[in-house]
Amino acid sequence: MKVLSKSRFKIGAECPNKLHITHHSNLYPSTKEDDTFLQALAQGGFQVEELARMNYPGVHLVDNPFP
């Protein structure tokens, strides 16, 4: 059973069918992995994280607030 994350909650609030599809990703393959634009956006997120770490070196990183 998948955890209901904030992202998945937002998807389910928008459309319950989308939530079902994300839960059964093996039955409904995504084409997002092949999208270079989405990969660039993800890389940009990692760059923002590294920039924040450089500007605030003593701050504690919260990896998973919901264990």
PDB file of N, CA, C and O in Angstrom:
ATOM      1  N   MET A   1       0.832  -1.176   0.000  1.00  0.00           N
ATOM      2  CA  MET A   1       0.000   0.000   0.000  1.00  0.00           C
ATOM      3  C   MET A   1       0.879   1.243   0.000  1.00  0.00           C
ATOM      4  O   MET A   1       1.791   1.364   0.818  1.00  0.00           O
ATOM      5  N   LYS A   2       0.607   2.158  -0.909  1.00  0.00           N
ATOM      6  CA  LYS A   2       1.386   3.385  -0.999  1.00  0.00           C
ATOM      7  C   LYS A   2       0.929   4.390   0.047  1.00  0.00           C
ATOM      8  O   LYS A   2      -0.247   4.454   0.407  1.00  0.00           O
ATOM      9  N   VAL A   3       1.894   5.176   0.525  1.00  0.00           N
ATOM     10  CA  VAL A   3       1.599   6.227   1.487  1.00  0.00           C
ATOM     11  C   VAL A   3       0.906   7.376   0.763  1.00  0.00           C
ATOM     12  O   VAL A   3       1.258   7.707  -0.369  1.00  0.00           O
ATOM     13  N   LEU A   4      -0.072   7.976   1.415  1.00  0.00           N
ATOM     14  CA  LEU A   4      -0.769   9.111   0.829  1.00  0.00           C
ATOM     15  C   LEU A   4       0.040  10.370   1.133  1.00  0.00           C
ATOM     16  O   LEU A   4      -0.138  10.998   2.176  1.00  0.00           O
ATOM     17  N   SER A   5       0.920  10.724   0.219  1.00  0.00           N
ATOM     18  CA  SER A   5       1.759  11.906   0.384  1.00  0.00           C
ATOM     19  C   SER A   5       0.962  13.162   0.042  1.00  0.00           C
ATOM     20  O   SER A   5      -0.168  13.091  -0.441  1.00  0.00           O
ATOM     21  N   LYS A   6       1.574  14.302   0.302  1.00  0.00           N
ATOM     22  CA  LYS A   6       0.904  15.555  -0.029  1.00  0.00           C
ATOM     23  C   LYS A   6       0.644  15.635  -1.536  1.00  0.00           C
ATOM     24  O   LYS A   6      -0.425  16.072  -1.961  1.00  0.00           O
ATOM     25  N   SER A   7       1.606  15.218  -2.328  1.00  0.00           N
ATOM     26  CA  SER A   7       1.445  15.253  -3.787  1.00  0.00           C
ATOM     27  C   SER A   7       0.305  14.347  -4.236  1.00  0.00           C
ATOM     28  O   SER A   7      -0.518  14.736  -5.065  1.00  0.00           O
ATOM     29  N   ARG A   8       0.263  13.133  -3.683  1.00  0.00           N
ATOM     30  CA  ARG A   8      -0.800  12.205  -4.076  1.00  0.00           C
ATOM     31  C   ARG A   8      -2.158  12.669  -3.563  1.00  0.00           C
ATOM     32  O   ARG A   8      -3.176  12.433  -4.213  1.00  0.00           O
ATOM     33  N   PHE A   9      -2.185  13.329  -2.396  1.00  0.00           N
ATOM     34  CA  PHE A   9      -3.445  13.884  -1.885  1.00  0.00           C
ATOM     35  C   PHE A   9      -3.979  14.946  -2.841  1.00  0.00           C
ATOM     36  O   PHE A   9      -5.171  14.980  -3.143  1.00  0.00           O
ATOM     37  N   LYS A  10      -3.078  15.817  -3.317  1.00  0.00           N
ATOM     38  CA  LYS A  10      -3.492  16.862  -4.254  1.00  0.00           C
ATOM     39  C   LYS A  10      -4.004  16.250  -5.552  1.00  0.00           C
ATOM     40  O   LYS A  10      -4.983  16.730  -6.124  1.00  0.00           O
ATOM     41  N   ILE A  11      -3.347  15.196  -6.016  1.00  0.00           N
ATOM     42  CA  ILE A  11      -3.801  14.518  -7.233  1.00  0.00           C
ATOM     43  C   ILE A  11      -5.191  13.939  -7.019  1.00  0.00           C
ATOM     44  O   ILE A  11      -6.063  14.079  -7.877  1.00  0.00           O
ATOM     45  N   GLY A  12      -5.404  13.279  -5.865  1.00  0.00           N
ATOM     46  CA  GLY A  12      -6.697  12.681  -5.566  1.00  0.00           C
ATOM     47  C   GLY A  12      -7.797  13.708  -5.395  1.00  0.00           C
ATOM     48  O   GLY A  12      -8.944  13.460  -5.767  1.00  0.00           O
ATOM     49  N   ALA A  13      -7.455  14.879  -4.827  1.00  0.00           N
ATOM     50  CA  ALA A  13      -8.449  15.933  -4.677  1.00  0.00           C
ATOM     51  C   ALA A  13      -8.854  16.495  -6.034  1.00  0.00           C
ATOM     52  O   ALA A  13     -10.000  16.896  -6.236  1.00  0.00           O
ATOM     53  N   GLU A  14      -7.908  16.520  -6.952  1.00  0.00           N
ATOM     54  CA  GLU A  14      -8.185  17.012  -8.301  1.00  0.00           C
ATOM     55  C   GLU A  14      -9.025  16.007  -9.090  1.00  0.00           C
ATOM     56  O   GLU A  14      -9.998  16.364  -9.754  1.00  0.00           O
ATOM     57  N   CYS A  15      -8.615  14.732  -8.993  1.00  0.00           N
ATOM     58  CA  CYS A  15      -9.311  13.710  -9.771  1.00  0.00           C
ATOM     59  C   CYS A  15      -9.045  12.336  -9.147  1.00  0.00           C
ATOM     60  O   CYS A  15      -7.903  11.878  -9.161  1.00  0.00           O
ATOM     61  N   PRO A  16     -10.061  11.671  -8.604  1.00  0.00           N
ATOM     62  CA  PRO A  16      -9.854  10.355  -7.993  1.00  0.00           C
ATOM     63  C   PRO A  16      -9.290   9.315  -8.966  1.00  0.00           C
ATOM     64  O   PRO A  16      -8.570   8.406  -8.555  1.00  0.00           O
ATOM     65  N   ASN A  17      -9.612   9.448 -10.240  1.00  0.00           N
ATOM     66  CA  ASN A  17      -9.077   8.507 -11.225  1.00  0.00           C
ATOM     67  C   ASN A  17      -7.568   8.643 -11.354  1.00  0.00           C
ATOM     68  O   ASN A  17      -6.874   7.641 -11.528  1.00  0.00           O
ATOM     69  N   LYS A  18      -7.047   9.865 -11.273  1.00  0.00           N
ATOM     70  CA  LYS A  18      -5.598  10.068 -11.338  1.00  0.00           C
ATOM     71  C   LYS A  18      -4.905   9.401 -10.150  1.00  0.00           C
ATOM     72  O   LYS A  18      -3.828   8.823 -10.294  1.00  0.00           O
ATOM     73  N   LEU A  19      -5.534   9.486  -8.978  1.00  0.00           N
ATOM     74  CA  LEU A  19      -4.972   8.839  -7.799  1.00  0.00           C
ATOM     75  C   LEU A  19      -4.908   7.331  -8.003  1.00  0.00           C
ATOM     76  O   LEU A  19      -3.915   6.696  -7.650  1.00  0.00           O
ATOM     77  N   HIS A  20      -5.957   6.763  -8.568  1.00  0.00           N
ATOM     78  CA  HIS A  20      -5.975   5.326  -8.863  1.00  0.00           C
ATOM     79  C   HIS A  20      -4.857   4.965  -9.834  1.00  0.00           C
ATOM     80  O   HIS A  20      -4.178   3.955  -9.652  1.00  0.00           O
ATOM     81  N   ILE A  21      -4.665   5.771 -10.847  1.00  0.00           N
ATOM     82  CA  ILE A  21      -3.628   5.498 -11.845  1.00  0.00           C
ATOM     83  C   ILE A  21      -2.242   5.577 -11.224  1.00  0.00           C
ATOM     84  O   ILE A  21      -1.381   4.754 -11.535  1.00  0.00           O
ATOM     85  N   THR A  22      -2.008   6.561 -10.344  1.00  0.00           N
ATOM     86  CA  THR A  22      -0.685   6.660  -9.709  1.00  0.00           C
ATOM     87  C   THR A  22      -0.449   5.496  -8.766  1.00  0.00           C
ATOM     88  O   THR A  22       0.694   5.081  -8.570  1.00  0.00           O
ATOM     89  N   HIS A  23      -1.514   4.960  -8.176  1.00  0.00           N
ATOM     90  CA  HIS A  23      -1.369   3.812  -7.278  1.00  0.00           C
ATOM     91  C   HIS A  23      -1.028   2.545  -8.067  1.00  0.00           C
ATOM     92  O   HIS A  23      -0.284   1.692  -7.582  1.00  0.00           O
ATOM     93  N   HIS A  24      -1.563   2.424  -9.266  1.00  0.00           N
ATOM     94  CA  HIS A  24      -1.326   1.247 -10.110  1.00  0.00           C
ATOM     95  C   HIS A  24      -0.420   1.610 -11.279  1.00  0.00           C
ATOM     96  O   HIS A  24      -0.772   1.403 -12.440  1.00  0.00           O
ATOM     97  N   SER A  25       0.745   2.151 -10.960  1.00  0.00           N
ATOM     98  CA  SER A  25       1.660   2.619 -12.003  1.00  0.00           C
ATOM     99  C   SER A  25       2.198   1.471 -12.862  1.00  0.00           C
ATOM    100  O   SER A  25       2.632   1.703 -13.991  1.00  0.00           O
ATOM    101  N   ASN A  26       2.177   0.242 -12.347  1.00  0.00           N
ATOM    102  CA  ASN A  26       2.626  -0.881 -13.167  1.00  0.00           C
ATOM    103  C   ASN A  26       1.634  -1.193 -14.288  1.00  0.00           C
ATOM    104  O   ASN A  26       2.019  -1.731 -15.326  1.00  0.00           O
ATOM    105  N   LEU A  27       0.363  -0.857 -14.082  1.00  0.00           N
ATOM    106  CA  LEU A  27      -0.652  -1.084 -15.117  1.00  0.00           C
ATOM    107  C   LEU A  27      -0.744   0.076 -16.099  1.00  0.00           C
ATOM    108  O   LEU A  27      -1.140  -0.105 -17.251  1.00  0.00           O
ATOM    109  N   TYR A  28      -0.377   1.262 -15.639  1.00  0.00           N
ATOM    110  CA  TYR A  28      -0.471   2.466 -16.460  1.00  0.00           C
ATOM    111  C   TYR A  28       0.902   3.134 -16.516  1.00  0.00           C
ATOM    112  O   TYR A  28       1.179   4.029 -15.718  1.00  0.00           O
ATOM    113  N   PRO A  29       1.763   2.718 -17.442  1.00  0.00           N
ATOM    114  CA  PRO A  29       3.110   3.287 -17.494  1.00  0.00           C
ATOM    115  C   PRO A  29       3.088   4.781 -17.830  1.00  0.00           C
ATOM    116  O   PRO A  29       2.256   5.246 -18.609  1.00  0.00           O
ATOM    117  N   SER A  30       4.011   5.508 -17.232  1.00  0.00           N
ATOM    118  CA  SER A  30       4.098   6.945 -17.430  1.00  0.00           C
ATOM    119  C   SER A  30       5.081   7.274 -18.558  1.00  0.00           C
ATOM    120  O   SER A  30       6.083   6.585 -18.747  1.00  0.00           O
ATOM    121  N   THR A  31       4.779   8.319 -19.285  1.00  0.00           N
ATOM    122  CA  THR A  31       5.706   8.778 -20.325  1.00  0.00           C
ATOM    123  C   THR A  31       6.558   9.937 -19.821  1.00  0.00           C
ATOM    124  O   THR A  31       7.351  10.495 -20.579  1.00  0.00           O
ATOM    125  N   LYS A  32       6.404  10.307 -18.545  1.00  0.00           N
ATOM    126  CA  LYS A  32       7.132  11.447 -17.997  1.00  0.00           C
ATOM    127  C   LYS A  32       8.628  11.185 -17.884  1.00  0.00           C
ATOM    128  O   LYS A  32       9.413  12.132 -17.928  1.00  0.00           O
ATOM    129  N   GLU A  33       9.047   9.930 -17.739  1.00  0.00           N
ATOM    130  CA  GLU A  33      10.464   9.626 -17.605  1.00  0.00           C
ATOM    131  C   GLU A  33      11.246   9.996 -18.871  1.00  0.00           C
ATOM    132  O   GLU A  33      12.446  10.262 -18.806  1.00  0.00           O
ATOM    133  N   ASP A  34      10.572  10.012 -20.007  1.00  0.00           N
ATOM    134  CA  ASP A  34      11.231  10.326 -21.276  1.00  0.00           C
ATOM    135  C   ASP A  34      11.195  11.820 -21.597  1.00  0.00           C
ATOM    136  O   ASP A  34      11.779  12.240 -22.596  1.00  0.00           O
ATOM    137  N   ASP A  35      10.540  12.615 -20.793  1.00  0.00           N
ATOM    138  CA  ASP A  35      10.375  14.043 -21.062  1.00  0.00           C
ATOM    139  C   ASP A  35      11.591  14.820 -20.562  1.00  0.00           C
ATOM    140  O   ASP A  35      11.812  14.919 -19.355  1.00  0.00           O
ATOM    141  N   THR A  36      12.372  15.367 -21.480  1.00  0.00           N
ATOM    142  CA  THR A  36      13.598  16.084 -21.109  1.00  0.00           C
ATOM    143  C   THR A  36      13.294  17.382 -20.362  1.00  0.00           C
ATOM    144  O   THR A  36      14.084  17.808 -19.520  1.00  0.00           O
ATOM    145  N   PHE A  37      12.161  18.010 -20.660  1.00  0.00           N
ATOM    146  CA  PHE A  37      11.794  19.230 -19.946  1.00  0.00           C
ATOM    147  C   PHE A  37      11.545  18.942 -18.466  1.00  0.00           C
ATOM    148  O   PHE A  37      12.015  19.681 -17.601  1.00  0.00           O
ATOM    149  N   LEU A  38      10.805  17.865 -18.173  1.00  0.00           N
ATOM    150  CA  LEU A  38      10.539  17.504 -16.784  1.00  0.00           C
ATOM    151  C   LEU A  38      11.825  17.090 -16.066  1.00  0.00           C
ATOM    152  O   LEU A  38      11.982  17.358 -14.875  1.00  0.00           O
ATOM    153  N   GLN A  39      12.734  16.447 -16.772  1.00  0.00           N
ATOM    154  CA  GLN A  39      14.027  16.093 -16.179  1.00  0.00           C
ATOM    155  C   GLN A  39      14.817  17.348 -15.832  1.00  0.00           C
ATOM    156  O   GLN A  39      15.479  17.396 -14.795  1.00  0.00           O
ATOM    157  N   ALA A  40      14.756  18.357 -16.682  1.00  0.00           N
ATOM    158  CA  ALA A  40      15.444  19.623 -16.411  1.00  0.00           C
ATOM    159  C   ALA A  40      14.840  20.330 -15.208  1.00  0.00           C
ATOM    160  O   ALA A  40      15.569  20.919 -14.410  1.00  0.00           O
ATOM    161  N   LEU A  41      13.514  20.281 -15.065  1.00  0.00           N
ATOM    162  CA  LEU A  41      12.871  20.869 -13.888  1.00  0.00           C
ATOM    163  C   LEU A  41      13.308  20.165 -12.610  1.00  0.00           C
ATOM    164  O   LEU A  41      13.563  20.817 -11.597  1.00  0.00           O
ATOM    165  N   ALA A  42      13.394  18.854 -12.652  1.00  0.00           N
ATOM    166  CA  ALA A  42      13.835  18.094 -11.477  1.00  0.00           C
ATOM    167  C   ALA A  42      15.273  18.454 -11.131  1.00  0.00           C
ATOM    168  O   ALA A  42      15.608  18.626  -9.959  1.00  0.00           O
ATOM    169  N   GLN A  43      16.110  18.565 -12.131  1.00  0.00           N
ATOM    170  CA  GLN A  43      17.510  18.941 -11.895  1.00  0.00           C
ATOM    171  C   GLN A  43      17.580  20.335 -11.280  1.00  0.00           C
ATOM    172  O   GLN A  43      18.413  20.586 -10.410  1.00  0.00           O
ATOM    173  N   GLY A  44      16.724  21.228 -11.717  1.00  0.00           N
ATOM    174  CA  GLY A  44      16.677  22.577 -11.148  1.00  0.00           C
ATOM    175  C   GLY A  44      16.326  22.543  -9.675  1.00  0.00           C
ATOM    176  O   GLY A  44      16.839  23.349  -8.900  1.00  0.00           O
ATOM    177  N   GLY A  45      15.458  21.622  -9.275  1.00  0.00           N
ATOM    178  CA  GLY A  45      15.106  21.474  -7.870  1.00  0.00           C
ATOM    179  C   GLY A  45      16.303  21.056  -7.043  1.00  0.00           C
ATOM    180  O   GLY A  45      16.486  21.543  -5.928  1.00  0.00           O
ATOM    181  N   PHE A  46      17.119  20.160  -7.573  1.00  0.00           N
ATOM    182  CA  PHE A  46      18.326  19.741  -6.871  1.00  0.00           C
ATOM    183  C   PHE A  46      19.318  20.900  -6.766  1.00  0.00           C
ATOM    184  O   PHE A  46      20.020  21.032  -5.764  1.00  0.00           O
ATOM    185  N   GLN A  47      19.372  21.730  -7.795  1.00  0.00           N
ATOM    186  CA  GLN A  47      20.272  22.885  -7.770  1.00  0.00           C
ATOM    187  C   GLN A  47      19.837  23.881  -6.703  1.00  0.00           C
ATOM    188  O   GLN A  47      20.684  24.462  -6.026  1.00  0.00           O
ATOM    189  N   VAL A  48      18.541  24.086  -6.543  1.00  0.00           N
ATOM    190  CA  VAL A  48      18.035  24.993  -5.509  1.00  0.00           C
ATOM    191  C   VAL A  48      18.392  24.448  -4.129  1.00  0.00           C
ATOM    192  O   VAL A  48      18.774  25.207  -3.238  1.00  0.00           O
ATOM    193  N   GLU A  49      18.269  23.143  -3.955  1.00  0.00           N
ATOM    194  CA  GLU A  49      18.620  22.531  -2.671  1.00  0.00           C
ATOM    195  C   GLU A  49      20.096  22.761  -2.354  1.00  0.00           C
ATOM    196  O   GLU A  49      20.438  23.119  -1.227  1.00  0.00           O
ATOM    197  N   GLU A  50      20.959  22.561  -3.325  1.00  0.00           N
ATOM    198  CA  GLU A  50      22.390  22.754  -3.095  1.00  0.00           C
ATOM    199  C   GLU A  50      22.713  24.218  -2.815  1.00  0.00           C
ATOM    200  O   GLU A  50      23.563  24.511  -1.974  1.00  0.00           O
ATOM    201  N   LEU A  51      22.053  25.132  -3.503  1.00  0.00           N
ATOM    202  CA  LEU A  51      22.260  26.555  -3.256  1.00  0.00           C
ATOM    203  C   LEU A  51      21.838  26.911  -1.829  1.00  0.00           C
ATOM    204  O   LEU A  51      22.529  27.672  -1.150  1.00  0.00           O
ATOM    205  N   ALA A  52      20.723  26.373  -1.377  1.00  0.00           N
ATOM    206  CA  ALA A  52      20.260  26.618  -0.010  1.00  0.00           C
ATOM    207  C   ALA A  52      21.249  26.057   1.003  1.00  0.00           C
ATOM    208  O   ALA A  52      21.508  26.688   2.028  1.00  0.00           O
ATOM    209  N   ARG A  53      21.805  24.880   0.727  1.00  0.00           N
ATOM    210  CA  ARG A  53      22.793  24.283   1.639  1.00  0.00           C
ATOM    211  C   ARG A  53      24.051  25.152   1.722  1.00  0.00           C
ATOM    212  O   ARG A  53      24.650  25.287   2.788  1.00  0.00           O
ATOM    213  N   MET A  54      24.437  25.730   0.607  1.00  0.00           N
ATOM    214  CA  MET A  54      25.628  26.585   0.605  1.00  0.00           C
ATOM    215  C   MET A  54      25.379  27.875   1.380  1.00  0.00           C
ATOM    216  O   MET A  54      26.266  28.352   2.087  1.00  0.00           O
ATOM    217  N   ASN A  55      24.185  28.442   1.254  1.00  0.00           N
ATOM    218  CA  ASN A  55      23.878  29.703   1.914  1.00  0.00           C
ATOM    219  C   ASN A  55      23.559  29.546   3.398  1.00  0.00           C
ATOM    220  O   ASN A  55      23.722  30.494   4.167  1.00  0.00           O
ATOM    221  N   TYR A  56      23.110  28.366   3.808  1.00  0.00           N
ATOM    222  CA  TYR A  56      22.752  28.108   5.201  1.00  0.00           C
ATOM    223  C   TYR A  56      23.437  26.815   5.660  1.00  0.00           C
ATOM    224  O   TYR A  56      22.771  25.790   5.801  1.00  0.00           O
ATOM    225  N   PRO A  57      24.754  26.846   5.896  1.00  0.00           N
ATOM    226  CA  PRO A  57      25.502  25.615   6.153  1.00  0.00           C
ATOM    227  C   PRO A  57      25.151  24.905   7.457  1.00  0.00           C
ATOM    228  O   PRO A  57      25.331  23.690   7.532  1.00  0.00           O
ATOM    229  N   GLY A  58      24.666  25.586   8.478  1.00  0.00           N
ATOM    230  CA  GLY A  58      24.399  24.937   9.757  1.00  0.00           C
ATOM    231  C   GLY A  58      22.985  24.421   9.929  1.00  0.00           C
ATOM    232  O   GLY A  58      22.638  23.931  11.003  1.00  0.00           O
ATOM    233  N   VAL A  59      22.170  24.519   8.909  1.00  0.00           N
ATOM    234  CA  VAL A  59      20.757  24.148   9.012  1.00  0.00           C
ATOM    235  C   VAL A  59      20.605  22.639   8.867  1.00  0.00           C
ATOM    236  O   VAL A  59      21.282  22.008   8.055  1.00  0.00           O
ATOM    237  N   HIS A  60      19.699  22.068   9.674  1.00  0.00           N
ATOM    238  CA  HIS A  60      19.437  20.631   9.638  1.00  0.00           C
ATOM    239  C   HIS A  60      18.473  20.303   8.491  1.00  0.00           C
ATOM    240  O   HIS A  60      17.419  20.928   8.370  1.00  0.00           O
ATOM    241  N   LEU A  61      18.825  19.342   7.665  1.00  0.00           N
ATOM    242  CA  LEU A  61      17.991  18.915   6.550  1.00  0.00           C
ATOM    243  C   LEU A  61      16.980  17.881   7.023  1.00  0.00           C
ATOM    244  O   LEU A  61      17.353  16.901   7.667  1.00  0.00           O
ATOM    245  N   VAL A  62      15.710  18.088   6.712  1.00  0.00           N
ATOM    246  CA  VAL A  62      14.661  17.140   7.048  1.00  0.00           C
ATOM    247  C   VAL A  62      14.402  16.301   5.801  1.00  0.00           C
ATOM    248  O   VAL A  62      13.780  16.778   4.852  1.00  0.00           O
ATOM    249  N   ASP A  63      14.876  15.047   5.796  1.00  0.00           N
ATOM    250  CA  ASP A  63      14.712  14.184   4.632  1.00  0.00           C
ATOM    251  C   ASP A  63      13.303  13.654   4.501  1.00  0.00           C
ATOM    252  O   ASP A  63      12.694  13.765   3.437  1.00  0.00           O
ATOM    253  N   ASN A  64      12.772  13.075   5.577  1.00  0.00           N
ATOM    254  CA  ASN A  64      11.445  12.479   5.527  1.00  0.00           C
ATOM    255  C   ASN A  64      10.721  12.850   6.812  1.00  0.00           C
ATOM    256  O   ASN A  64      10.969  12.238   7.851  1.00  0.00           O
ATOM    257  N   PRO A  65       9.832  13.839   6.767  1.00  0.00           N
ATOM    258  CA  PRO A  65       9.147  14.242   7.985  1.00  0.00           C
ATOM    259  C   PRO A  65       8.111  13.220   8.452  1.00  0.00           C
ATOM    260  O   PRO A  65       7.644  13.300   9.589  1.00  0.00           O
ATOM    261  N   PHE A  66       7.743  12.264   7.601  1.00  0.00           N
ATOM    262  CA  PHE A  66       6.724  11.265   7.940  1.00  0.00           C
ATOM    263  C   PHE A  66       7.319   9.863   7.817  1.00  0.00           C
ATOM    264  O   PHE A  66       7.171   9.223   6.775  1.00  0.00           O
ATOM    265  N   PRO A  67       7.982   9.382   8.853  1.00  0.00           N
ATOM    266  CA  PRO A  67       8.613   8.045   8.745  1.00  0.00           C
ATOM    267  C   PRO A  67       7.629   6.925   8.632  1.00  0.00           C
ATOM    268  O   PRO A  67       8.023   5.763   8.536  1.00  0.00           O
TER     269      PRO A  67
END
